[in-house]
Amino acid sequence: MHIEFSRFSPDQTEALVDFLTGEEWPFHAGVQEASAIRKRAADGLYDDAESRTFWLLADGERAGLVRLQDLEDGTPMFDLRIRQAWRGRGLGSAAVKWLTTYLFTEFPEIRRIEGNTRHDNLAMRAVFRNCGYVKESHYREAWPAPDGTVHDSTGYAILRRDWESGTVTLPDWHDER
Ligand SMILES: CC(C)(COP(=O)(O)OP(=O)(O)OC[C@H]1O[C@@H](n2cnc3c(N)ncnc32)[C@H](O)[C@@H]1OP(=O)(O)O)[C@@H](O)C(=O)NCCC(=O)NCCS
């Protein structure tokens, strides 16, 4: 399978609407309405100083979407979505490896990249681990879902020095008596 990443441009807004509304994204808060997506795109929220968005093209098809966020905050975060039909074939892991290299290369000043996911999003948590990210946080009952249930939230991050050396440094979880 040939994988490439292509930067979103505003003239692709309708394709973005189709992508985001074409199926359910149960680990994302709320359903995104087409009108809200169009407004966000018109306001530049998918590509501005703070964020950049990329299509993941698998054999030329729009199989996934990567949105890089908080680019001016020192610690970028990201959102990743792979369409159902393409999951379980390594695309999520390929996307996180790609965006990690992209961010550390494009932004020499950043030391770390963070990502959060719901506790029961086992596929995303596997992707983080596959890509050298380390679990740093676990917030209990911090993730209200649209159906009224509340879930734990987990946070992962990768350090530039680990990315450069291919190591994985774990936090010291035993620093209290
Ligand atoms: C999470 C997501 C990006 C993963 O993409 P993907 O292309 O399926 O990822 P990969 O194929 O690279 O890897 C999936 C991993 O999850 C594991 N996995 C999948 N379903 C699982 C489950 N129900 N329980 C445990 N592990 C699971 C796979 O075994 C694989 O791990 P491995 O490589 O160690 O074997 C994709 O499922 C997705 O877009 N989900 C909806 C949106 C979302 O949740 N985004 C994350 C928001 S933070």
PDBQT file of the ligand as one rigid body, heavy atoms in Angstrom, charges set to zero:
ROOT
HETATM    1  C1  LIG A 201      -7.345   4.781  16.688  1.00  0.00    +0.000 C 
HETATM    2  C2  LIG A 201      -7.112   4.665  15.179  1.00  0.00    +0.000 C 
HETATM    3  C3  LIG A 201      -6.460   5.966  14.692  1.00  0.00    +0.000 C 
HETATM    4  C4  LIG A 201      -6.149   3.505  14.926  1.00  0.00    +0.000 C 
HETATM    5  O1  LIG A 201      -5.903   3.432  13.537  1.00  0.00    +0.000 OA
HETATM    6  P1  LIG A 201      -5.485   2.053  12.835  1.00  0.00    +0.000 P 
HETATM    7  O2  LIG A 201      -5.107   2.370  11.433  1.00  0.00    +0.000 OA
HETATM    8  O3  LIG A 201      -6.508   1.022  13.072  1.00  0.00    +0.000 OA
HETATM    9  O4  LIG A 201      -4.172   1.720  13.691  1.00  0.00    +0.000 OA
HETATM   10  P2  LIG A 201      -3.093   0.555  13.441  1.00  0.00    +0.000 P 
HETATM   11  O5  LIG A 201      -3.592  -0.405  12.442  1.00  0.00    +0.000 OA
HETATM   12  O6  LIG A 201      -1.778   1.218  13.197  1.00  0.00    +0.000 OA
HETATM   13  O7  LIG A 201      -2.972  -0.089  14.902  1.00  0.00    +0.000 OA
HETATM   14  C5  LIG A 201      -4.115  -0.444  15.609  1.00  0.00    +0.000 C 
HETATM   15  C6  LIG A 201      -3.650  -1.099  16.889  1.00  0.00    +0.000 C 
HETATM   16  O8  LIG A 201      -4.779  -1.186  17.746  1.00  0.00    +0.000 OA
HETATM   17  C7  LIG A 201      -4.959  -2.530  18.135  1.00  0.00    +0.000 C 
HETATM   18  N1  LIG A 201      -6.382  -2.685  18.336  1.00  0.00    +0.000 N 
HETATM   19  C8  LIG A 201      -7.361  -2.442  17.462  1.00  0.00    +0.000 A 
HETATM   20  N2  LIG A 201      -8.554  -2.670  18.041  1.00  0.00    +0.000 NA
HETATM   21  C9  LIG A 201      -8.295  -3.049  19.314  1.00  0.00    +0.000 A 
HETATM   22  C10 LIG A 201      -9.098  -3.414  20.426  1.00  0.00    +0.000 A 
HETATM   23  N3  LIG A 201     -10.418  -3.419  20.335  1.00  0.00    +0.000 N 
HETATM   24  N4  LIG A 201      -8.485  -3.760  21.572  1.00  0.00    +0.000 NA
HETATM   25  C11 LIG A 201      -7.157  -3.738  21.686  1.00  0.00    +0.000 A 
HETATM   26  N5  LIG A 201      -6.331  -3.376  20.667  1.00  0.00    +0.000 NA
HETATM   27  C12 LIG A 201      -6.911  -3.044  19.502  1.00  0.00    +0.000 A 
HETATM   28  C13 LIG A 201      -4.370  -3.329  17.007  1.00  0.00    +0.000 C 
HETATM   29  O9  LIG A 201      -4.037  -4.625  17.423  1.00  0.00    +0.000 OA
HETATM   30  C14 LIG A 201      -3.161  -2.511  16.669  1.00  0.00    +0.000 C 
HETATM   31  O10 LIG A 201      -2.133  -2.728  17.613  1.00  0.00    +0.000 OA
HETATM   32  P3  LIG A 201      -0.795  -3.528  17.232  1.00  0.00    +0.000 P 
HETATM   33  O11 LIG A 201      -0.203  -2.828  16.066  1.00  0.00    +0.000 OA
HETATM   34  O12 LIG A 201       0.049  -3.401  18.460  1.00  0.00    +0.000 OA
HETATM   35  O13 LIG A 201      -1.243  -4.914  16.929  1.00  0.00    +0.000 OA
HETATM   36  C15 LIG A 201      -8.437   4.380  14.419  1.00  0.00    +0.000 C 
HETATM   37  O14 LIG A 201      -9.033   3.259  15.019  1.00  0.00    +0.000 OA
HETATM   38  C16 LIG A 201      -9.415   5.537  14.422  1.00  0.00    +0.000 C 
HETATM   39  O15 LIG A 201      -9.318   6.446  13.613  1.00  0.00    +0.000 OA
HETATM   40  N6  LIG A 201     -10.379   5.484  15.345  1.00  0.00    +0.000 N 
HETATM   41  C17 LIG A 201     -11.446   6.473  15.417  1.00  0.00    +0.000 C 
HETATM   42  C18 LIG A 201     -10.901   7.846  15.734  1.00  0.00    +0.000 C 
HETATM   43  C19 LIG A 201     -10.069   7.836  16.992  1.00  0.00    +0.000 C 
HETATM   44  O16 LIG A 201     -10.393   7.188  17.967  1.00  0.00    +0.000 OA
HETATM   45  N7  LIG A 201      -8.978   8.607  16.941  1.00  0.00    +0.000 N 
HETATM   46  C20 LIG A 201      -8.103   8.782  18.058  1.00  0.00    +0.000 C 
HETATM   47  C21 LIG A 201      -8.482  10.034  18.763  1.00  0.00    +0.000 C 
HETATM   48  S1  LIG A 201      -7.295  10.427  20.021  1.00  0.00    +0.000 SA
ENDROOT
TORSDOF 0
